[in-house]
Amino acid sequence: DSRIKLINHSENKRQGGAWNTGVKAAVGEYLCFVDADDWLETDYCEVLYNEEDADILCAKNYFVGSKKSYNINPTQFLKCNNDIRLNILLNGCFFITNFYKRSFFERIAFNFIENNMYQDFLTVTLYFRTENVRLFDKPGYHYRVDNVSITRSMNQNGFWARLDAARIEYN
């Protein structure tokens, strides 16, 4: 398939470095990040054609295994007065289930943290860089939970990496 590009790094920049490289190489209108052990429903990307134009299209739901799970819990969202920013600050958001306009990444010069296992923590800041966020109902991202993954292991390197990511996010 000519739409697929194989990109190799000469050194391991971890997931954040790979995602930064992918964003720079992307030519489509929207970006979607899928971990290697996760998968999408075959019609999941069709949501892009059925929703309004937005910098961020945020999925309300996704699957953990075969079980539907909330990304945006409706009860918690209502308690936040339907304010996506407040909801994300108080309850979090699984960024990988969403779609991001490539021109938005370019406009704000967003980069993931490289060489850090918490590369995705900065995505919370994206919601504070635009007013153009839309929620959509279609669950289609299947998240695989592996209890031996690097982010689930506790060690000193993980502690300092998380602290580094939090400091960057705070600033």
C-alpha positions as CSV (number, residue, x, y, z in Angstrom):
1,D,0.0,0.0,0.0
2,S,1.7,3.2,-1.1
3,R,0.0,5.2,1.7
4,I,2.2,3.3,4.3
5,K,5.7,4.6,5.0
6,L,8.3,2.6,6.9
7,I,10.4,4.9,9.1
8,N,13.4,3.8,11.1
9,H,15.3,5.6,13.8
10,S,19.0,5.1,14.1
11,E,18.6,5.3,17.9
12,N,15.6,4.5,20.1
13,K,13.8,7.7,21.0
14,R,11.0,5.7,22.6
15,Q,7.4,6.2,21.7
16,G,7.4,10.0,21.9
17,G,10.2,10.2,19.4
18,A,8.4,7.8,17.1
19,W,5.2,9.8,17.3
20,N,7.1,13.1,16.6
21,T,8.6,11.5,13.5
22,G,5.2,10.2,12.4
23,V,3.6,13.6,12.9
24,K,6.3,15.2,10.7
25,A,5.9,12.6,8.0
26,A,2.1,12.6,8.0
27,V,0.2,14.1,5.0
28,G,-3.4,13.4,6.0
29,E,-5.7,16.0,7.5
30,Y,-6.0,14.2,10.9
31,L,-3.7,12.2,13.2
32,C,-4.6,9.1,15.1
33,F,-2.1,7.4,17.4
34,V,-2.5,3.6,17.8
35,D,-0.2,1.6,20.1
36,A,1.3,-1.5,18.5
37,D,-0.7,-3.9,20.7
38,D,-4.0,-2.0,20.2
39,W,-6.4,-2.0,17.3
40,L,-9.2,0.0,15.7
41,E,-12.6,-1.0,14.4
42,T,-12.5,-1.1,10.6
43,D,-14.9,1.8,10.3
44,Y,-13.5,3.9,13.2
45,C,-11.9,6.6,11.1
46,E,-15.2,7.2,9.3
47,V,-16.0,9.4,12.3
48,L,-13.9,12.1,10.7
49,Y,-16.3,12.3,7.8
50,N,-19.4,12.4,10.0
51,E,-18.3,15.0,12.5
52,E,-17.7,18.8,12.3
53,D,-14.3,20.1,11.5
54,A,-12.3,20.3,14.8
55,D,-8.8,20.6,16.1
56,I,-9.5,17.7,18.4
57,L,-12.2,15.0,18.0
58,C,-12.5,13.4,21.4
59,A,-14.0,9.9,21.8
60,K,-16.5,9.5,24.6
61,N,-15.9,5.8,24.8
62,Y,-13.4,3.1,23.9
63,F,-12.9,-0.6,24.5
64,V,-10.7,-2.3,27.1
65,G,-10.6,-5.7,25.7
66,S,-14.2,-6.3,24.6
67,K,-15.7,-4.2,27.4
68,K,-16.9,-0.7,26.5
69,S,-15.3,1.9,28.8
70,Y,-15.8,5.6,29.4
71,N,-13.2,8.1,28.1
72,I,-15.6,10.9,29.1
73,N,-17.9,9.6,31.9
74,P,-21.3,11.4,31.3
75,T,-22.1,11.8,35.0
76,Q,-18.7,13.3,35.7
77,F,-18.8,15.4,32.6
78,L,-22.2,16.8,33.7
79,K,-20.8,17.6,37.2
80,C,-18.1,19.6,35.3
81,N,-20.8,21.6,33.5
82,N,-19.9,19.9,30.3
83,D,-16.6,21.7,30.4
84,I,-14.1,19.4,28.6
85,R,-11.1,21.1,30.1
86,L,-12.3,20.9,33.7
87,N,-13.4,17.3,33.1
88,I,-9.9,16.4,31.8
89,L,-8.2,18.1,34.7
90,L,-10.4,16.3,37.3
91,N,-11.0,13.0,35.6
92,G,-8.3,12.5,32.9
93,C,-8.8,11.5,29.3
94,F,-7.3,8.7,27.3
95,F,-5.7,10.8,24.5
96,I,-4.9,7.9,22.2
97,T,-8.6,7.2,21.3
98,N,-8.9,10.7,19.7
99,F,-8.2,12.4,16.4
100,Y,-6.1,15.5,16.1
101,K,-5.9,17.9,13.2
102,R,-2.4,17.8,11.8
103,S,-2.5,21.6,11.1
104,F,-3.3,22.1,14.8
105,F,-0.1,20.3,15.8
106,E,1.9,22.4,13.3
107,R,0.2,25.6,14.4
108,I,1.1,25.2,18.1
109,A,4.4,23.4,17.4
110,F,3.4,20.5,19.7
111,N,5.9,17.8,20.4
112,F,5.7,14.6,22.5
113,I,8.4,14.1,25.1
114,E,11.2,11.9,23.7
115,N,13.1,9.3,25.7
116,N,10.5,9.3,28.5
117,M,7.9,6.5,29.1
118,Y,5.3,9.2,29.9
119,Q,5.4,10.8,26.5
120,D,1.7,11.3,26.3
121,F,1.1,13.3,29.4
122,L,1.5,16.6,27.6
123,T,-1.5,15.9,25.5
124,V,-3.7,17.4,28.3
125,T,-2.2,20.8,27.3
126,L,-3.7,20.4,23.8
127,Y,-7.1,21.0,25.2
128,F,-6.0,24.4,26.6
129,R,-4.5,25.5,23.2
130,T,-7.8,25.4,21.3
131,E,-11.5,26.1,21.7
132,N,-12.3,23.8,18.8
133,V,-12.9,20.4,20.5
134,R,-15.8,18.1,19.5
135,L,-16.9,15.0,21.3
136,F,-18.1,11.9,19.4
137,D,-20.0,8.8,20.4
138,K,-18.5,6.1,18.3
139,P,-16.3,3.7,20.3
140,G,-13.8,2.0,18.0
141,Y,-10.4,2.0,19.7
142,H,-9.5,-1.3,21.4
143,Y,-7.0,-0.8,24.2
144,R,-5.1,-3.9,25.2
145,V,-4.0,-4.0,28.9
146,D,-0.7,-5.9,29.5
147,N,0.2,-6.1,33.1
148,V,3.9,-6.4,32.3
149,S,4.1,-3.2,30.2
150,I,6.8,-0.7,30.9
151,T,4.3,1.9,32.3
152,R,2.9,-0.6,34.8
153,S,6.3,-1.5,36.3
154,M,7.5,0.4,39.3
155,N,11.1,1.4,39.5
156,Q,13.2,4.4,40.2
157,N,13.6,5.3,36.5
158,G,9.8,5.3,36.1
159,F,9.4,7.6,39.1
160,W,11.8,10.2,37.8
161,A,10.4,10.0,34.3
162,R,6.9,10.6,35.6
163,L,8.2,13.5,37.7
164,D,9.9,15.0,34.6
165,A,6.8,14.7,32.6
166,A,4.7,16.4,35.3
167,R,7.2,19.3,35.6
168,I,7.0,19.9,31.9
169,E,3.2,19.7,31.9
170,Y,3.0,22.1,34.8
171,N,5.3,24.6,33.1
